[in-house]
Amino acid sequence: MLNIGVLASGGGTNLQALIDSQGGVIKSGKIVCVCSNSSTAYALERAKKAGIATRVIRKNADCGGDMDEFSRRICDYMHEMHVDLIVLAGFMAIFGGKLLEDYANKIINIHPSLIPSFCGDGMYGLKVHEAALDYGVKVTGATVHFVNEITDGGKIILQKAVCVKDGDTPESLQKRVMQEAEWEILPRAVELVCSGQIE
């Protein structure tokens, strides 16, 4: 049974999907902590309701804006909680350094498009869905991938396609991608990694 640490910045809907999947889809891992870079993230409340330890580490307020210090503090917390796998579930912050080194090939992320479309630096949240609609694609989706030093550049684990509908707004498309793709493939990917089916 691997220990899972989740990094989240916002509402925590993907975190909730992971919590709800424990003991079901996720049999080989357990969420032991949630770390956020925002003290107001609702993800923290979701974690507390589920009895999961939480910590807030803010790049500017706690680390003087220093990315290396920010990464080191998150890494230290993951080690403190004996985390084996880190899952980014809507984590809106860039990190590197010690965290990427110590957890090489042990960090996965969910991205709300079919990589390599609409990904990379500056592509997150509603911006991804706005870009998909602006381009006029008929199919979008979500991707779970390993994290490396290139934004959205790590090896792909799972993808799922979602149809774009006439009249979609970025908000309606975001909701459908979450419900039909993200909440399904993120727990499955976590189990694949925790069970050793993907290295």
Secondary structure by P-SEA (a helix, b strand, c coil): cbbbbbbbcccaaaaaaaaaacccccccccccbbbbcccccaaaaaaaaabbbbbbbbccccccccaaaaaaaaaaaaaaacccbbbbcccccccccaaaaaacccbbbbbccccccccccccccaaaaaaaaaacccccbbbbbbbccccccccccbbbbbbbcccccaaaaaaaaaaaccccaaaaaaaaaaacccc
